[in-house]
Amino acid sequence: MQAHHEDAFRWASQCCRYNHHDAEEVLQMTYLKIAEGKARFNERSAFKTWLFAVIRYTALDYLKKRVRFAALDQLPVLAEEQDSGESTLDYRRLLARLPEQQQRVLLLTFYHDMSLSEVADVMELHIGTVRTHYSRGKDALRTLLKKESV
Amino acid sequence: MTPQEDDLRDFFSELRAEDEQTAAPLFTGLPRRKPRIKIWQLATPLGAAATILLLFLLYRPSPDATAATSPTNVLVISLEASEDPGTESLLSITDPVSTWESPSASLIADF
């Protein structure tokens, strides 16, 4: 678990649109699920793949509840947090312009070095769907990169 | 991944480098929570307690029975040892057959 902790935090952070507070919360909830036996590793896939899948649906649940219960005056703050980050080429902002599924598929393949079948396990999608997102995501990102470099 | 994907690989390695500037929180182990007692785990002790209570209610002695055996109604019979065991009297009574008269002898009309 400790060996995957850093990667798990990065993935949680990406699932929470780089809101680190939310990412920490999601990671704690994930660990609690594992400790309580609510999420069990059945060795059908690699441990990392399974852990990432648990983080993904924990983040989905968490964000749904957060949006439902967030006070209206907090929403602009969240939006500001998402836009934070300064660099010559804003990688996060650029990636955020892709559809969500394409972002996740590209992050899992290029950032977390997963195979497409592992991505399918994490995303709970059919391998064919993952291939489509992968291909379209790459094209879309390349187009954005070209626009940024011009 | 193919060599044509080098541009994307560079993009994500730059992104990773940027992310690594933010330190991940320290791993402190899996959180521990007090195990919750589930209702079915209480079934065995509760069932045993209920059975004992039921048996007690069914087989407890009735108030009348306890009154009958109360110490106020106890008849105490005590045996005292005496020098004469009293068996001699039985031996001393001689009732010879010659003098024996049947209890219904008076009914016989002997005129």
Chai-1 contact restraints between the chains, C-beta under 6 A:
chainA,res_idxA,chainB,res_idxB,connection_type,confidence,min_distance_angstrom,max_distance_angstrom,comment,restraint_id
A,Q2,B,F27,contact,1.0,0.0,6.0,A-B,restraint_1
A,H5,B,F27,contact,1.0,0.0,6.0,A-B,restraint_2
A,E6,B,A24,contact,1.0,0.0,6.0,A-B,restraint_3
A,F9,B,A24,contact,1.0,0.0,6.0,A-B,restraint_4
A,R10,B,D19,contact,1.0,0.0,6.0,A-B,restraint_5
A,E24,B,P25,contact,1.0,0.0,6.0,A-B,restraint_6
A,Y31,B,L30,contact,1.0,0.0,6.0,A-B,restraint_7
A,Y31,B,P31,contact,1.0,0.0,6.0,A-B,restraint_8
A,L32,B,P31,contact,1.0,0.0,6.0,A-B,restraint_9
A,A35,B,L30,contact,1.0,0.0,6.0,A-B,restraint_10
A,A35,B,P31,contact,1.0,0.0,6.0,A-B,restraint_11
A,Y91,B,E14,contact,1.0,0.0,6.0,A-B,restraint_12
A,Y91,B,L15,contact,1.0,0.0,6.0,A-B,restraint_13
A,F110,B,L8,contact,1.0,0.0,6.0,A-B,restraint_14
A,F110,B,F12,contact,1.0,0.0,6.0,A-B,restraint_15
A,Y111,B,F12,contact,1.0,0.0,6.0,A-B,restraint_16
